[in-house]
Amino acid sequence: MQTYILLTKLSPELLQQMKKREQIGREWLDKVKEKCPDVKFKEHYALLGDYDFMDIYEAEGDESAAKVSMISQQHGALHATSMAAIPYKRFLELAEEI
């Protein structure tokens, strides 16, 4: 399983519905579980800055990660970016190989 980071920026319309945030988030997660059964979420953070949320998750590959981003946009994200993440120890091993 590959580790991914999802950075999400909510649309202004969705930001107006903060009291419904838990319900909207639950609906998003249910859709991800339905459409991407291989995805396993590890951590979820609210952020202060350019993005509103960060999720760390595992998926079998880039196609599942792309679906997670697309589902996020379908559920009101203005921007949703999934990036592959490599554990730091493995990164150091890769550096030694070059």
C-alpha positions in Angstrom: 0.0 0.0 0.0 1.2 3.5 -0.9 0.9 6.4 1.6 -0.8 9.6 0.3 -1.4 13.0 1.7 -4.7 14.8 0.7 -4.7 18.6 1.0 -8.2 20.1 0.7 -9.3 23.7 0.3 -13.1 24.2 0.8 -15.2 26.3 -1.6 -16.5 29.6 -0.1 -20.0 28.1 -0.3 -19.0 25.2 1.9 -17.2 27.4 4.3 -20.6 29.1 4.9 -21.9 25.8 6.2 -19.4 25.1 9.0 -22.1 24.0 11.4 -22.9 21.2 8.9 -19.2 20.3 8.5 -19.4 17.0 10.4 -22.3 15.8 8.4 -20.7 16.9 5.1 -17.5 15.2 6.1 -19.3 12.0 7.0 -21.1 12.0 3.6 -17.7 12.5 1.9 -16.1 9.6 3.8 -19.0 7.3 3.1 -18.6 8.0 -0.6 -14.9 7.4 -0.5 -15.4 4.1 1.3 -18.0 3.1 -1.3 -16.0 4.0 -4.4 -12.5 3.2 -3.0 -12.7 0.2 -0.7 -8.9 -0.1 -0.7 -8.4 3.3 0.9 -7.5 3.3 4.6 -7.4 6.7 6.4 -4.8 7.1 9.1 -5.0 10.7 10.2 -7.3 13.8 9.7 -6.3 17.3 10.5 -7.9 20.7 10.3 -5.3 23.3 9.1 -4.7 27.0 9.5 -3.3 28.3 6.3 -3.6 27.8 2.5 -5.6 24.5 3.0 -8.4 23.7 5.3 -7.8 19.9 5.8 -5.1 17.3 5.5 -5.7 13.6 5.4 -3.1 10.9 5.5 -4.2 7.7 3.9 -3.1 4.5 2.2 -4.3 3.2 -1.1 -3.3 0.6 -3.6 -2.3 3.1 -6.2 -2.6 6.4 -8.0 -6.0 5.6 -9.5 -7.6 5.3 -6.0 -5.8 8.5 -4.9 -7.2 10.3 -8.0 -10.7 9.1 -7.0 -10.3 10.4 -3.5 -9.4 13.9 -4.9 -12.3 13.8 -7.4 -14.8 12.8 -4.7 -13.5 15.6 -2.6 -14.1 18.1 -5.4 -17.5 16.6 -6.0 -18.3 17.3 -2.3 -17.4 20.9 -2.3 -13.7 21.2 -2.3 -12.3 24.1 -4.3 -8.9 22.3 -4.5 -8.1 18.7 -3.6 -4.5 17.5 -4.1 -3.3 13.9 -3.4 0.4 13.4 -3.2 2.4 10.3 -2.7 4.4 10.2 0.5 7.6 8.2 1.2 8.6 7.3 4.7 11.7 9.3 5.7 13.8 6.2 6.4 13.0 4.9 2.9 13.8 8.3 1.4 17.3 8.1 3.0 17.8 4.6 1.6 16.8 5.8 -1.9 19.4 8.7 -1.5 22.1 6.1 -0.7 21.2 4.3 -4.0 22.0 7.3 -6.1 
